Amino acid sequence: MSISRLISSDTRAGMLVTIGTTLLLAPVAIGLSAAAVAAGVGIGVLTVGLGLAGTAYSGRGTIPVAAHAAYDQGLAAGLILSGGIFLVVSQPVAALLFAGLGFVQMVIGGITRYTATPAS
């Protein structure tokens, strides 16, 4: 097995839901600013939605497999960028949370097999 593509799209979807849930809950749990909470809710909902849309290969509410890689890269870039913005406005804990999850998302996107393998 190649080290570059270790996880399936289904595993990736579960990890996206975990990242999204973390973004929804962590800013409130650690007492971040209202801006960080609002950003966490917005990006968290989007991330959970992308994760749920990646759990099936066809049907209503799904995204084509070819688009998943682009969305993963965009999500990672957006999280890292928002972490940078929080750093500029002197919110280092929020910066660490968002940029850290952005790097996690970048790694997940890099090790995912983006192939459609319907269940038998």
Residue, then its C-alpha position, 0 to 999 in steps of 0.5 A: m500500500s502506498i504511503s501517500r494514499l492511506i485512508s478511504s473517502d469514508t474515513r475522510a468523511g468521518m474525520l471531517v465531521t470530527i474537525g467540524t464538531t471540534l470547530l463548533l465546540a472548542p471556541v466556546a469550551i476554551g472561552l475564545s472571543a465572540a469572533a472566534v466562536a462565530a467563525g468556529v460555528g460557520i466553518g464548523v457547520l460547513t465542515v460537518g456538511l462536507g463530511l456528511a456529503g462525503t459518506a455516499y457516492s450517489g444520491r441526494g445531498t452528495i458531492p462528486v468524488a472528483a470535487h472532494a479534493a478541491y474542497d479539502q484543499g480549500l477548507a485547509a487553506g481557509l482554516i490556515l488563513s483564518g488562523g493567520i488573521f486571528l494571529v494578526v488581531s492578537q488572538p493566539v489561542a484562536a490562531l493555534l486552534f484554526a491553523g492547527l485544524g487547517f494543517v490536520q485537514m491538509v494532511i487528511g487531504g494528502i493521504t485520502r484515496y479519492t476514488a469511488t468504491p460503492a459498497s457491495 
